[in-house]
């Protein structure tokens, strides 16, 4: 099984790496890569060789991976949704608390008076105590935009802390909606959510429809004493609109995991250096989930948690397994089965799943394949990638 090699970028938890090695796969940056495992490394097209079957992101976001290129070349891209959700949730809850009590501004003000004589220092402490009076979060309203893995966990925690929670998610699935706490009030629009919220927490993926979604229109609805929290992606918030509202003090705090040099010295900005998933537990969880995906995909061609391929699983019932990636157009399966029939290859079991313009097939066969059969399959118009995975 060591014919499959995984190339890693970034530092990956040893638990995930050991799981990959224990399965019989190799991890060698000098060998030809059949899979790429990374975290935040921005993967270039030049780094994706023809031998690569899958790219695996040990984390949720995949904007550092050229997905369109991968899809057009039959390469599956995976992420690990939910593996770091608790870590991000805890940082969001921390941010709600520190912003409501002005913790960082108060701390920085203490540093400025730290060299005063003790009597004057004590006077200043009492003055600062009055200056930085905070608010309790119990009874306050938080609006959560995006109710996926992280957003739903944030909602549950806020409810347990006595907050009122309103949510908005235009693309939430029925299964996800059923799992949400009944105490969440559904906002009819983003504008309504912003107008009603003391805290606004963003938990959306970055795509063409969410880029700059928090723009001047939404900023114009925000309450002056509101706190905007962005632990999703920097580009979800319109930077020009954000800058204008921060500098005019029309927002109490902007708390973000995506620091910008332009805003570091503003006292109404609290920035963290990408700490959302930076816990040992989250890194372990992401690496272990990625390892499981890599093993199942390379060894058996099975797919789960892919962002560009359909989830596809088939219990192996033969030593001779074939997988194919093709355009989702009529008669593709018919052409595939015709080629196999012409070479007197019987199909023991198969599954065909589609996602948008792409389809993925797993076939268990009753006999082995030779190069002639594989070449014939690759010549079918619309076939993107063919893999023969014998269980040796």
Buried (B, 14 or more C-beta within 10 A) or exposed (E): EEEBBBBBBEEBBEBBBBBBBEBEBBBEEEBEBBBBBBBEBEBEEEBBEEEBBBBBBBBBBBBBBBBEBBBEBBBBBBBBBBBBBBBBBBBBBBBBBBBBBBBBBBEEBBEEBEEEEEEEEEEBEEEBEEEBEEBEBEEBBBBBBBBBBBBBBBBBBBBEBEBBBBBBBEEBEEEBBEEBEEEBEBBEEBBBBBBBBBBBBBBBBBEEEBBBBBBEEBBEBBBEEBBBBBBBBBBBBBEEBBBEBBEEEBBBBBBBBBBBEEBEEBEBBBBBEEBBBBBEEBBBBBBBBBBBBBBBBBBBBBBBBBBBBBEBEBEBEBBBBBBBBBEBEEEBBEBBBEBBEEBEBEBBBBBBBBBEEBBBBBBBBEBEBEEEBBEBBEEBEBBBBBBBBEEE
